[in-house]
Amino acid sequence: MCLLDMLNKDVLLDIKTVTINGSIGWYTIEDDQYCIGISIHKRHITAWKRLRSESTDVVINTGMNHAQI
């Protein structure tokens, strides 16, 4: 499956002890770097904001290297 086929697909993000649902909205590829934009579903926005406010890290989950579709 290529990235173009994954646009608008639902994904689950496991961050720390929280699972957040979202969907892949966009992506860009520059050299060997992939940037993927994920829109958080409305019912998970509060949990996402809480994670962001509690974290002082620039990257919330440095070990995240995959998403479940």
Protein Blocks (a to p, Z undefined) as FASTA:
>chain_A
ZZklmgopacdddehjaccddddfbdcdehjaccddddddfklmmmmmmmmmmpcbfblb
lmbcbdcZZ
